[in-house]
Amino acid sequence: MSYGSSDIGSGSGTATRTFEFGRTHVIRPKGMHQATIVWLHGLGDKGSSWSQLLETLPLPNIKWICPTAPTRPGSMWEIFQKKTLMIWRD
């Protein structure tokens, strides 16, 4: 899935950036489905690392959705590391 957004900070408001989202991991309930939780990972992490942990919890009626944020530069990370990382927003 990709998401386009206007680059409002440029002053022109016409430039567009496209972000490609990573894989979304879904853990289906082992029992009767009673609730769904969307779990958003932290800075630089990904949905798969959390899905492995959440699958071990004793919550058989919960469906977990663990998306992976797009890889893009974050202002502080970009300044200090000159790299991109998985980040929901900056």
Secondary structure, 3 states (H helix, E strand, C coil): CEEEEECHHHCCCCCEEEEECCCCEEECCCCCCCEEEECCCCCCCCHHHHHHHHCCCCCCCEEEEECCCCEECCHHHHHHHCCCEECCCC
